[in-house]
Amino acid sequence: MSSDCILRVRDLRVSFASDDGDVAVLHGVNFDLHAGRTLGLVGESGCGKSVTAMSIMGLLPKPYGQVTAGIIEYRGTDLLRLPPLEMYAMRGNRIAIIFQDPMTALNPVQTIERQICEVLELHRPELNRRQRLAVALEMLQKVRIPEAQKRLKEYPHNLSGGMRQRVMIAMALACKPDILICDEPTTALDVTVQASILALMNELQQETGMAMLFITHDLGVVAEVCDDVAVMYGGRIVEYAEIFELFDHPKHPYTERLLGLMPSLESEPKQMIEIKPIDAAMFASNDQVTLMGEAE
C-alpha cells in the first residue's frame, strides 16, 4: 500500500437476508482512496454504491445486511475486524459521511449549535463548552453560511436545502477527518446551489488534504469534482480509470452507454409530444381515464 493510500478496499462482498434466503449485493469490490484526491463512484440506482459506503462506515442494517468477505483497510487497520467501540470512535472522527437528504439526516428538534457540538463532545472531549461553541461557529463560517452566529440557534426547518447541506458538511468536517464520503450530497439541490456546494467541497479538500469518495449517478458532477472514477454495475466495479482517461477512452460498454446519455450541443433535440384532445364525455363515466401522448 502506497504511503498516500488512506483506504484500501479489496474483494468486498455484501449480502442481505430475505424471505427467500441471502441475496448477494456486492460481488468483490476493489478500490483505493488517496490523500488529497477524489474518487467518483458512479452507477445507476441499485447498483450498490450506497451499500459500499455503508459497509465502510459500519452502518449496514443489522441483522439483515452483512459483509461476507473482503477487507476495508484504513491506514493498515481492517475496519471490519475492529471492536464496536473502536469503530464507534472512528466513525464521524477519522471517517465522516454526508448523506443525500440533509432534512432526514439532521435532528429536527435540536438546534444547529447542539448538533455540531454533539459531534465535538463525542470525538473531542478535551474541549470545554466555550471552545466547542467557538469551533461550531468557525465551521459554519468556513462553509459560508451567512449570519452564522444567528444560524447556530435555529432549527433545520428554518434553513434552505443548500444551507442544510452546508450544515452537514460543517458537521462532517468538524473533527478534520482523513476521509469524507459523500453519498449523492447535491442530488436534491437546484443547479446553482449544487455548483456552489461542489466548489465549496473542492476548496475544503484542498485546504485539509482529505480523501473523498463521491457517490453519484451524474457524470457531469464527476467531471467537476473527481480525479479518478470507478464505474459500478450490478454490484461490481466494471471500470476504474483516471477522469480524463475514462471520458476520452471508455473501455467498458456500460461506461460508453453512460457517457452516451450525457446531453451535448451536438445531440439531436428530443421529439415534441403531441397530446390528443380529450373528449369531455369521457369524464362522465366512472371508468379510469388514461392520458396518452403520441410521439411524432
C-alpha positions in Angstrom: 0.0 0.0 0.0 1.5 3.4 -1.1 2.2 6.0 1.6 -0.7 8.3 0.4 -3.2 5.5 0.2 -5.5 6.1 3.2 -8.2 3.5 2.5 -7.9 0.2 0.6 -11.0 -1.9 -0.2 -10.3 -5.4 -1.5 -12.8 -8.1 -2.6 -15.7 -6.6 -0.6 -18.8 -8.8 -0.7 -22.1 -8.0 1.0 -25.3 -9.9 1.2 -28.8 -9.1 2.6 -31.1 -11.7 4.3 -34.6 -12.0 2.7 -37.5 -14.3 2.9 -36.0 -16.3 0.0 -32.6 -16.6 1.6 -29.4 -14.5 1.4 -29.1 -12.2 -1.6 -25.6 -11.1 -2.7 -25.5 -7.3 -3.3 -21.7 -6.6 -3.7 -19.6 -9.1 -5.7 -15.9 -8.3 -4.9 -15.5 -4.5 -4.9 -11.9 -3.1 -5.1 -10.6 0.5 -5.0 -8.2 2.8 -3.2 -8.6 6.3 -1.7 -5.6 8.6 -1.7 -4.9 11.7 0.3 -6.0 14.9 -1.5 -7.8 13.1 -4.3 -11.4 12.4 -5.0 -12.7 9.0 -6.3 -16.1 9.1 -8.0 -18.2 6.0 -7.6 -20.7 6.1 -10.5 -23.6 3.9 -11.5 -27.4 3.6 -11.8 -29.7 3.4 -8.8 -29.5 0.0 -7.1 -26.0 -0.9 -8.3 -24.5 -1.0 -4.8 -23.0 2.5 -4.4 -24.6 3.4 -1.1 -24.2 -0.2 0.2 -20.4 0.2 -0.4 -20.5 3.5 1.6 -22.5 1.9 4.5 -20.1 -1.0 4.6 -17.1 1.3 5.0 -18.9 3.2 7.8 -20.1 0.0 9.5 -23.7 1.2 9.1 -25.3 -1.8 7.3 -28.7 -2.5 8.7 -28.5 -5.3 11.3 -29.1 -8.2 11.3 -30.1 -8.2 7.6 -27.0 -6.8 6.0 -23.6 -8.3 6.5 -20.2 -8.2 4.9 -19.4 -11.8 3.9 -15.8 -11.4 2.6 -13.1 -8.9 1.9 -11.1 -6.2 3.8 -11.6 -2.4 4.3 -8.2 -1.2 5.5 -7.8 2.3 6.9 -4.1 3.1 7.4 -3.2 -0.5 8.0 -6.2 -1.3 10.2 -9.0 -3.6 8.9 -12.2 -1.8 9.9 -14.2 -5.0 9.5 -12.4 -6.5 12.5 -12.5 -3.5 14.8 -14.4 -3.9 18.1 -17.7 -2.0 18.1 -16.4 0.7 20.5 -13.3 1.4 18.4 -15.4 1.6 15.2 -17.7 4.0 17.0 -14.7 6.2 17.8 -13.6 6.0 14.2 -16.9 6.9 12.6 -17.5 10.6 12.4 -14.0 11.3 13.6 -11.5 9.9 11.1 -14.1 8.8 8.5 -17.1 11.1 8.0 -20.1 10.9 5.7 -22.6 13.4 4.1 -26.0 11.9 3.3 -28.2 12.7 0.3 -31.1 14.3 2.2 -29.9 16.7 5.0 -33.5 17.1 6.2 -33.7 13.5 7.3 -30.0 13.3 8.4 -30.4 16.3 10.8 -32.4 16.1 14.0 -35.5 18.3 13.6 -35.9 19.0 17.3 -32.3 20.2 18.0 -30.7 23.4 17.1 -27.8 23.5 14.7 -25.5 24.5 17.5 -26.5 21.5 19.6 -25.9 19.1 16.7 -22.5 20.3 15.8 -21.4 20.5 19.4 -22.6 16.9 19.9 -20.0 15.7 17.3 -17.3 17.6 19.2 -18.5 16.2 22.6 -18.2 12.6 21.2 -14.8 12.9 19.5 -13.0 15.9 21.1 -13.8 15.6 24.8 -10.8 17.8 25.7 -12.8 20.9 24.5 -14.9 22.7 27.1 -18.3 24.2 26.2 -17.0 27.6 25.1 -14.4 26.0 22.9 -17.0 23.8 21.3 -19.2 26.8 20.5 -16.2 28.6 19.0 -15.5 25.6 16.8 -19.1 25.3 15.7 -19.2 29.0 14.8 -15.9 28.6 12.9 -17.2 25.7 10.9 -20.4 27.5 9.9 -18.3 30.4 8.7 -16.0 28.1 6.9 -18.9 26.7 4.8 -20.1 30.2 4.2 -23.4 30.2 5.9 -24.5 33.9 6.3 -25.1 35.2 9.8 -23.5 32.1 11.2 -24.0 33.3 14.9 -27.7 33.6 14.3 -28.0 30.2 12.4 -26.5 28.4 15.4 -29.7 29.0 17.3 -32.0 27.9 14.5 -33.6 24.5 13.7 -33.1 22.6 10.4 -36.6 23.6 9.1 -35.6 27.2 9.3 -32.9 26.8 6.7 -33.0 26.3 3.0 -31.9 23.0 1.4 -28.5 24.4 0.4 -27.9 25.8 3.9 -28.9 22.4 5.5 -26.4 20.7 3.3 -23.7 23.2 4.3 -24.5 22.4 7.9 -24.0 18.7 7.2 -20.6 19.5 5.6 -19.7 21.5 8.7 -20.6 18.6 11.0 -18.7 16.1 8.9 -15.5 18.3 8.8 -15.7 19.4 12.5 -13.2 16.7 13.6 -11.0 17.2 10.5 -11.4 13.6 9.1 -9.0 11.9 6.8 -11.8 10.5 4.6 -15.1 12.2 3.6 -17.8 10.0 2.0 -20.4 12.0 0.0 -23.5 10.0 -0.8 -25.1 12.0 -3.6 -25.0 15.2 -1.5 -26.2 17.5 -4.2 -29.0 15.4 -5.9 -31.9 17.2 -4.2 -30.5 20.7 -4.8 -31.0 23.0 -7.8 -28.2 23.5 -10.2 -27.0 26.9 -8.8 -26.8 25.7 -5.3 -25.3 22.4 -6.5 -22.5 24.3 -8.2 -21.7 26.3 -5.0 -21.7 23.2 -2.8 -19.3 21.4 -5.2 -17.0 24.4 -5.3 -17.0 24.6 -1.5 -16.1 20.9 -1.2 -13.2 21.2 -3.7 -11.9 24.2 -1.7 -12.2 22.4 1.7 -10.4 19.4 0.3 -7.5 21.5 -1.0 -7.3 23.1 2.4 -7.4 19.9 4.5 -5.8 17.3 2.2 -8.5 14.8 3.0 -9.5 11.9 0.6 -13.1 11.9 -0.8 -15.3 9.2 -2.0 -18.0 10.9 -4.1 -21.1 8.7 -4.9 -23.3 9.9 -7.7 -25.1 8.9 -10.9 -24.3 12.2 -12.6 -21.3 12.2 -14.8 -21.4 15.9 -15.1 -20.7 16.2 -11.3 -18.0 13.6 -11.7 -16.2 15.7 -14.3 -16.4 18.7 -12.0 -15.0 17.2 -8.8 -13.3 13.9 -9.3 -9.7 12.8 -10.0 -10.5 9.1 -10.6 -13.7 7.2 -11.4 -14.9 3.8 -10.5 -17.9 2.7 -12.7 -20.2 0.3 -10.8 -22.8 -2.0 -12.3 -24.6 -4.9 -10.7 -22.6 -4.9 -7.5 -19.2 -4.8 -9.3 -16.8 -2.2 -10.4 -16.6 -2.7 -14.2 -14.1 0.1 -15.0 -11.6 2.1 -12.9 -9.7 5.0 -14.5 -8.3 8.5 -14.2 -11.0 11.0 -15.0 -9.7 12.2 -18.4 -8.9 8.7 -19.5 -12.4 7.5 -18.7 -14.1 10.3 -20.6 -11.7 10.1 -23.6 -11.2 6.4 -23.9 -14.0 4.4 -22.1 -13.4 0.7 -22.3 -16.5 -1.0 -20.9 -19.8 -1.0 -22.9 -21.7 0.2 -19.8 -19.4 3.2 -19.4 -19.8 4.0 -23.1 -23.6 3.9 -22.6 -23.5 6.2 -19.6 -21.4 8.7 -21.5 -23.7 8.5 -24.4 -26.6 9.5 -22.2 -25.0 12.8 -21.3 -26.5 15.8 -23.2 -24.3 17.7 -25.6 -24.6 20.5 -28.1 -24.2 18.0 -30.9 -27.1 15.7 -29.8 -30.4 15.9 -31.6 -33.3 17.6 -29.7 -35.9 15.4 -28.3 -39.1 15.0 -30.3 -42.1 17.0 -29.3 -45.0 15.1 -27.7 -48.5 15.7 -29.2 -51.3 15.4 -26.7 -54.5 14.2 -28.2 -57.6 16.3 -27.3 -59.8 14.7 -24.7 -63.5 14.4 -25.1 -65.3 15.8 -22.1 -67.8 13.0 -22.3 -65.1 10.6 -21.2 -65.3 12.1 -17.7 -69.0 11.3 -17.4 -68.1 7.7 -16.9 -66.8 6.2 -13.7 -64.2 4.3 -15.6 -60.5 5.1 -15.1 -59.2 7.6 -17.7 -55.7 7.2 -19.1 -53.9 10.1 -20.8 -51.5 9.1 -23.5 -49.2 11.1 -25.8 -48.1 10.0 -29.2 -44.6 10.8 -30.4 -44.4 12.4 -33.9 
